[in-house]
Amino acid sequence: MVKLANYNLYTPDGDRSISIKPVHQHLPGSSLNVTGVFKLKEGMVDLGEIVFDDEMRQWEYTGLGDLTHEQALEIATFIQGQVR
C-alpha cells in the first residue's frame, strides 16, 4: 500500500471514516521503501499508528484507546489485504 486509503469502520455508535496514510522512506539508490507504519486519522483527529513487522504479519496499535482492539484488527486486516 503506497497511497492514502480510506476505510469505513461500522460501529454500534455510528460509522467512522478512517484515513490510512502509509509512511515511506526514500533510501539512496532506491525510489521508495515501505516502512510498515500506517498513520490513522479520523478527520483532523490523530488516532495513532498501526505498525507491522518486516513480514506484515504481526502488528501493534499505538493509539491511546481511540480504537478497540477489534477495530484496530479490522483495519490491520484491511491494510494487509492491500499490501499483498
Phi and psi restraints in degrees (value plus and minus 20) as a CYANA .aco file:
   2 VAL   PHI    -137.6   -97.6
   2 VAL   PSI     -30.3     9.7
   3 LYS   PHI    -138.3   -98.3
   3 LYS   PSI     140.1   180.1
   4 LEU   PHI     -77.5   -37.5
   4 LEU   PSI     117.3   157.3
   5 ALA   PHI    -150.7  -110.7
   5 ALA   PSI     134.4   174.4
   6 ASN   PHI    -133.0   -93.0
   6 ASN   PSI     121.9   161.9
   7 TYR   PHI    -150.4  -110.4
   7 TYR   PSI     110.1   150.1
   8 ASN   PHI    -113.2   -73.2
   8 ASN   PSI      99.3   139.3
   9 LEU   PHI    -125.0   -85.0
   9 LEU   PSI      98.4   138.4
  10 TYR   PHI    -116.7   -76.7
  10 TYR   PSI      98.9   138.9
  11 THR   PHI    -145.5  -105.5
  11 THR   PSI     142.5   182.5
  12 PRO   PHI     -81.6   -41.6
  12 PRO   PSI     -44.0    -4.0
  13 ASP   PHI    -107.9   -67.9
  13 ASP   PSI     -20.3    19.7
  14 GLY   PHI     106.7   146.7
  14 GLY   PSI     147.7   187.7
  15 ASP   PHI     -96.9   -56.9
  15 ASP   PSI     123.1   163.1
  16 ARG   PHI    -145.7  -105.7
  16 ARG   PSI     113.3   153.3
  17 SER   PHI    -121.9   -81.9
  17 SER   PSI      92.4   132.4
  18 ILE   PHI    -127.2   -87.2
  18 ILE   PSI     107.4   147.4
  19 SER   PHI    -115.4   -75.4
  19 SER   PSI     119.3   159.3
  20 ILE   PHI    -140.4  -100.4
  20 ILE   PSI      96.5   136.5
  21 LYS   PHI    -134.4   -94.4
  21 LYS   PSI      94.7   134.7
  22 PRO   PHI     -91.3   -51.3
  22 PRO   PSI     123.6   163.6
  23 VAL   PHI    -118.4   -78.4
  23 VAL   PSI     107.3   147.3
  24 HIS   PHI    -139.6   -99.6
  24 HIS   PSI     137.8   177.8
  25 GLN   PHI    -144.4  -104.4
  25 GLN   PSI     123.4   163.4
  26 HIS   PHI    -121.0   -81.0
  26 HIS   PSI      95.2   135.2
  27 LEU   PHI    -121.9   -81.9
  27 LEU   PSI     128.1   168.1
  28 PRO   PHI     -76.9   -36.9
  28 PRO   PSI     111.8   151.8
  29 GLY   PHI      61.7   101.7
  29 GLY   PSI     -18.8    21.2
  30 SER   PHI    -154.1  -114.1
  30 SER   PSI     125.2   165.2
  31 SER   PHI    -102.4   -62.4
  31 SER   PSI     -53.9   -13.9
  32 LEU   PHI    -179.7  -139.7
  32 LEU   PSI     117.4   157.4
  33 ASN   PHI    -147.9  -107.9
  33 ASN   PSI     102.1   142.1
  34 VAL   PHI    -100.1   -60.1
  34 VAL   PSI     113.1   153.1
  35 THR   PHI    -115.4   -75.4
  35 THR   PSI     -37.3     2.7
  36 GLY   PHI      66.4   106.4
  36 GLY   PSI     -11.6    28.4
  37 VAL   PHI    -127.8   -87.8
  37 VAL   PSI     111.4   151.4
  38 PHE   PHI    -149.9  -109.9
  38 PHE   PSI      98.2   138.2
  39 LYS   PHI    -104.5   -64.5
  39 LYS   PSI     114.5   154.5
  40 LEU   PHI    -131.5   -91.5
  40 LEU   PSI     117.2   157.2
  41 LYS   PHI    -159.6  -119.6
  41 LYS   PSI     130.5   170.5
  42 GLU   PHI    -144.8  -104.8
  42 GLU   PSI      80.5   120.5
  43 GLY   PHI      47.2    87.2
  43 GLY   PSI    -141.8  -101.8
  44 MET   PHI    -117.1   -77.1
  44 MET   PSI     -18.3    21.7
  45 VAL   PHI    -110.7   -70.7
  45 VAL   PSI     102.8   142.8
  46 ASP   PHI     -95.7   -55.7
  46 ASP   PSI     105.4   145.4
  47 LEU   PHI    -122.9   -82.9
  47 LEU   PSI     -17.8    22.2
  48 GLY   PHI      81.1   121.1
  48 GLY   PSI    -176.7  -136.7
  49 GLU   PHI    -155.5  -115.5
  49 GLU   PSI     132.8   172.8
  50 ILE   PHI    -127.5   -87.5
  50 ILE   PSI     105.1   145.1
  51 VAL   PHI    -138.0   -98.0
  51 VAL   PSI     104.8   144.8
  52 PHE   PHI    -121.8   -81.8
  52 PHE   PSI     138.7   178.7
  53 ASP   PHI     -95.9   -55.9
  53 ASP   PSI     159.7   199.7
  54 ASP   PHI     -81.3   -41.3
  54 ASP   PSI     -45.8    -5.8
  55 GLU   PHI    -119.8   -79.8
  55 GLU   PSI     -14.3    25.7
  56 MET   PHI      40.4    80.4
  56 MET   PSI      11.8    51.8
  57 ARG   PHI    -124.9   -84.9
  57 ARG   PSI     -73.9   -33.9
  58 GLN   PHI    -111.2   -71.2
  58 GLN   PSI     127.7   167.7
  59 TRP   PHI    -167.4  -127.4
  59 TRP   PSI     142.3   182.3
  60 GLU   PHI    -161.9  -121.9
  60 GLU   PSI     130.6   170.6
  61 TYR   PHI    -124.4   -84.4
  61 TYR   PSI     106.0   146.0
  62 THR   PHI    -118.2   -78.2
  62 THR   PSI     -13.2    26.8
  63 GLY   PHI     -92.4   -52.4
  63 GLY   PSI     150.3   190.3
  64 LEU   PHI    -125.1   -85.1
  64 LEU   PSI      26.9    66.9
  65 GLY   PHI      71.7   111.7
  65 GLY   PSI     -13.4    26.6
  66 ASP   PHI     -89.7   -49.7
  66 ASP   PSI     -45.3    -5.3
  67 LEU   PHI    -143.3  -103.3
  67 LEU   PSI     123.7   163.7
  68 THR   PHI     -94.2   -54.2
  68 THR   PSI     146.9   186.9
  69 HIS   PHI     -80.6   -40.6
  69 HIS   PSI     -60.2   -20.2
  70 GLU   PHI     -84.3   -44.3
  70 GLU   PSI     -59.4   -19.4
  71 GLN   PHI     -88.2   -48.2
  71 GLN   PSI     -62.2   -22.2
  72 ALA   PHI     -83.4   -43.4
  72 ALA   PSI     -59.3   -19.3
  73 LEU   PHI     -80.6   -40.6
  73 LEU   PSI     -63.3   -23.3
  74 GLU   PHI     -80.0   -40.0
  74 GLU   PSI     -64.2   -24.2
  75 ILE   PHI     -89.0   -49.0
  75 ILE   PSI     -62.1   -22.1
  76 ALA   PHI     -81.0   -41.0
  76 ALA   PSI     -61.0   -21.0
  77 THR   PHI     -83.5   -43.5
  77 THR   PSI     -60.2   -20.2
  78 PHE   PHI     -80.7   -40.7
  78 PHE   PSI     -66.1   -26.1
  79 ILE   PHI     -80.9   -40.9
  79 ILE   PSI     -65.8   -25.8
  80 GLN   PHI     -77.4   -37.4
  80 GLN   PSI     -60.3   -20.3
  81 GLY   PHI     -86.1   -46.1
  81 GLY   PSI     -49.4    -9.4
  82 GLN   PHI     -97.9   -57.9
  82 GLN   PSI     -49.2    -9.2
  83 VAL   PHI    -101.2   -61.2
  83 VAL   PSI     -55.0   -15.0
